[in-house]
Amino acid sequence: MSNSNNLNIKNRYFIRVNLWLILLLLLLLLVPNNVFAAVNSDENIVAGLESINSDIDAQVKNTESLLVFIKKANKSGRILNEIILLESAIYKAFSEITERMRAFTYISSRMHDFKSKIELKLLFSKASSGYLVLSSKYSVLLDAIVVFGKSLEVKKGDRTRYIAFMVENHNRARPQSGTSKAEVFYEVPAEGGITRYMLLLPQKKYEPELNLGPIRSSRDYFLDILEEYNAVYIHCGASKKAYDQISSRKISNLDELQTPRGPFYRLKTRKAPHNLYIKFGKLVNWLKKKRKKYLIPKSSFPHEFSKKIEDCFGKKAKKAVNINLKFTTRYDVTYVYNKKDKMYYRFVKNKQDIDKETNKQLVTKNLVVQFADMKVVDKLLRLKMNLVGSGPAYMFKEGKGIFCTWKKTSAMSPTEYFFGKEKLKFLKGRIDILIMNKRKMKKSISFR
């Protein structure tokens, strides 16, 4: 991250603060009198100004406390994530205070109508001074967060922040775009036996002209995957439960339905809803201008790699050169091992799974088939899926496979794979993780 980029992270908020101060004056002429109909006495105005002063004092203390916390904090991506959540709470309170200051700026212009002019002026003067102090300290806080994020970037093993793209897998959406570029590729059931992909790509290595899509909506259980990577989430809409959790979990997301002027576009050669795409370069540029905080680097890659195959398997690995996976009776996936390049080639319904962008077949170095409890919960055939806990899985690499166990202790913790007590690692390269119904495990997987 360059010095100019570091300054831009601060400037995004500092400029916003100054714009609010300018708008205070510009909007005075636009504020209707009935907005303040409820403020009809000296007592109400005094109480309101005292409340603002109290809230300003509280947020100044919160900002100072967070600055102290940053100075003493251990350098880790998880701590940075916690810092950003705390900063978001301060920013929300700061925005509300700004709105209230706007209202009382208007009131101050009409103080000749009130009896307690001196008391009101003193309170308003205190609020104005306190607001400037809070603005200054908030600017310092943003600088400190940038420095903290930069310090993580240079640590050994740290990664750039990942961006997760929600891509559909309806037959009218194939071939999809950008699927071969994912460092981690998830396939998970959605409604009616149709699966959905989550593609995880690092922002630092992005290809400006790469198109990704079709982009589709989120489901709540994808958030349990997303939080393992602290990824920025790109989607179009969501179920009600997913929207609720995106809000409560403070997910860094970009939703096409909520950003109609965002970096998304519709492909004219395909019919809606299978035609929504996003260009990686345009997305990154948009985030740099609109949501720079999303691109602060984080230590967020949950998987461990090894160059030794013995670190990736127990002693009971079996031959697995042809792996057949049946999600439903009408939809199946096959991975076929190629000895020459030591990669698994992916087929969907016995046809090569092709990336429209590269016109090449999808291949992977590592394959995991993870079985989880899931069931239909409504008339729309939406699923409840439990990805926190533990369950059975299979892991495949270099033409061999092993039965193992997956474990995930919380929504934000990584999913880990074990053979007995031995933690299994991945070979360096792409990882495909397919999540299937535990109840149908015996009928849904076979390999030879």
Long-range contacts (C-beta under 8 A, 24 or more apart in sequence): 1-149, 1-150, 1-153, 1-297, 5-288, 5-292, 6-146, 6-147, 6-150, 8-288, 8-292, 9-142, 9-145, 9-146, 9-292, 9-293, 9-296, 10-139, 10-142, 10-143, 10-146, 12-292, 12-293, 13-91, 13-138, 13-139, 13-142, 14-139, 14-142, 17-98, 17-135, 17-138, 17-139, 20-98, 20-102, 23-102, 24-101, 24-102, 24-105, 25-105, 27-102, 28-105, 28-106, 28-109, 31-103, 31-106, 35-103, 36-103, 36-106, 36-107, 39-107, 42-114, 42-115, 42-116, 42-119, 42-120, 45-104, 45-107, 45-114, 45-120, 46-116, 46-119, 46-120, 46-123, 48-100, 48-104, 49-104, 49-120, 49-123, 49-124, 49-126, 49-127, 50-123, 52-97, 52-100, 52-101, 52-104, 52-127, 53-123, 53-126, 53-127, 53-130, 55-93, 55-96, 55-97, 56-97, 56-127, 56-130, 56-131, 56-133, 56-134, 57-130, 58-93, 59-90, 59-93, 59-94, 59-97, 59-134, 60-130, 60-133, 60-134, 60-137, 62-86, 62-89, 62-90, 62-93, 63-90, 63-134, 63-137, 63-138, 63-140, 63-141, 64-137, 66-90, 66-141, 67-137, 67-140, 67-141, 67-144, 70-144, 70-145, 70-148, 71-144, 73-148, 75-148, 75-151, 75-152, 75-155, 76-152, 76-299, 77-152, 77-158, 77-230, 77-297, 77-298, 77-299, 77-300, 78-299, 78-412, 80-145, 80-148, 80-149, 80-152, 80-296, 80-298, 81-230, 81-298, 83-145, 83-148, 84-145, 84-293, 84-296, 85-250, 87-141, 87-142, 87-145, 88-250, 90-138, 90-141, 91-138, 94-134, 94-138, 97-131, 97-134, 98-131, 101-127, 101-128, 101-131, 145-293, 145-296, 146-296, 149-296, 149-297, 149-298, 150-297, 152-297, 152-298, 152-299, 153-297, 155-299, 157-299, 158-297, 158-298, 158-299, 159-202, 159-204, 159-297, 159-298, 159-299, 159-300, 159-301, 160-202, 160-203, 160-204, 160-205, 160-297, 161-202, 161-203, 161-230, 161-231, 161-232, 161-294, 161-295, 161-296, 161-297, 161-298, 161-300, 162-200, 162-201, 162-202, 162-203, 162-229, 162-230, 162-231, 162-232, 162-300, 162-301, 163-200, 163-201, 163-202, 163-203, 163-206, 163-231, 163-232, 163-234, 163-283, 164-198, 164-199, 164-200, 164-226, 164-229, 164-231, 164-232, 164-233, 164-234, 165-197, 165-198, 165-199, 165-201, 165-212, 165-213, 165-215, 165-234, 165-278, 166-196, 166-197, 166-198, 166-215, 166-216, 166-217, 166-218, 166-222, 166-233, 166-234, 166-235, 166-236, 167-196, 167-197, 167-198, 167-199, 167-212, 167-213, 167-214, 167-215, 167-216, 168-194, 168-196, 168-197, 168-214, 168-215, 168-216, 168-274, 169-194, 169-195, 169-196, 169-197, 170-194, 170-274, 172-270, 172-271, 172-274, 173-214, 173-216, 173-274, 174-348, 175-353, 175-354, 175-355, 175-356, 176-213, 176-214, 176-355, 176-356, 177-210, 177-211, 177-212, 177-213, 177-214, 177-277, 177-355, 177-356, 177-357, 178-210, 178-211, 178-212, 178-213, 178-280, 178-355, 178-357, 179-353, 179-355, 179-362, 180-355, 180-357, 180-358, 180-360, 180-361, 180-362, 180-363, 181-207, 181-210, 181-212, 181-355, 181-357, 181-358, 182-430, 183-430, 183-431, 184-229, 184-303, 184-430, 184-431, 184-432, 184-433, 185-362, 185-364, 185-430, 185-431, 185-432, 185-433, 186-222, 186-225, 186-433, 186-434, 186-435, 187-333, 187-432, 187-433, 187-434, 187-435, 188-221, 188-222, 188-225, 188-385, 188-434, 188-435, 189-327, 189-374, 189-383, 189-385, 189-435, 189-436, 189-437, 190-219, 190-383, 191-380, 191-381, 191-382, 191-383, 192-381, 193-327, 193-328, 193-330, 193-331, 194-331, 195-327, 195-331, 196-222, 198-222, 198-225, 198-226, 200-229, 200-231, 201-280, 203-232, 203-284, 203-295, 204-297, 206-280, 206-281, 206-284, 207-280, 207-281, 208-279, 208-280, 208-281, 208-284, 209-279, 209-280, 209-281, 210-279, 210-280, 210-281, 210-357, 211-277, 211-278, 211-279, 211-280, 211-357, 212-277, 212-278, 212-279, 212-280, 213-267, 213-275, 213-276, 213-277, 213-278, 214-267, 214-270, 214-273, 214-274, 214-275, 214-276, 214-277, 215-256, 215-264, 215-276, 215-277, 215-278, 216-273, 216-276, 217-242, 218-242, 218-246, 218-253, 219-382, 219-383, 220-244, 220-245, 221-383, 221-384, 221-385, 221-386, 221-387, 223-249, 223-251, 223-411, 224-387, 224-388, 224-408, 224-411, 225-387, 226-251, 227-251, 227-411, 227-412, 228-300, 228-302, 228-412, 228-413, 228-414, 228-415, 229-300, 229-301, 229-302, 230-298, 230-300, 231-300, 232-287, 232-294, 232-295, 234-278, 234-283, 236-264, 236-273, 236-276, 239-382, 249-411, 252-291, 252-293, 252-294, 254-283, 254-287, 254-291, 262-286, 302-414, 302-415, 303-414, 303-425, 303-426, 303-431, 304-423, 304-425, 304-426, 305-425, 305-426, 305-427, 305-428, 306-425, 306-426, 306-427, 307-427, 307-428, 309-397, 309-398, 309-427, 311-424, 311-425, 312-395, 312-397, 312-424, 312-425, 312-426, 312-427, 313-395, 313-397, 313-400, 313-402, 313-419, 313-424, 314-402, 314-404, 314-419, 314-420, 314-422, 314-424, 316-402, 316-403, 316-419, 317-400, 317-401, 317-402, 318-400, 318-401, 318-402, 318-447, 319-399, 319-400, 319-401, 319-448, 320-396, 320-399, 320-400, 320-401, 320-447, 320-448, 321-399, 321-447, 321-448, 322-447, 322-448, 323-367, 323-369, 323-396, 323-401, 323-445, 323-446, 323-447, 324-445, 324-446, 324-447, 325-369, 325-434, 325-436, 325-444, 325-445, 326-443, 326-444, 326-445, 327-436, 327-444, 333-434, 335-364, 335-367, 335-396, 335-432, 337-398, 337-399, 338-363, 339-399, 342-398, 342-399, 343-429, 344-396, 344-432, 346-432, 363-430, 364-429, 364-430, 364-431, 364-432, 365-397, 365-426, 365-427, 365-428, 365-429, 365-430, 365-431, 366-395, 366-396, 366-397, 366-426, 366-427, 366-429, 366-430, 366-431, 366-432, 367-395, 367-396, 367-397, 367-431, 367-432, 367-434, 368-393, 368-394, 368-395, 368-396, 368-406, 368-417, 368-431, 368-432, 368-433, 368-434, 369-393, 369-394, 369-396, 369-434, 369-436, 369-445, 370-406, 370-415, 370-433, 370-434, 370-435, 370-436, 371-435, 371-436, 371-437, 371-438, 371-441, 372-435, 372-436, 372-437, 372-438, 373-438, 373-439, 374-437, 374-438, 374-439, 385-435, 387-415, 387-435, 391-438, 392-438, 392-441, 393-417, 394-445, 394-447, 395-424, 396-447, 397-426, 397-427, 398-427, 401-447
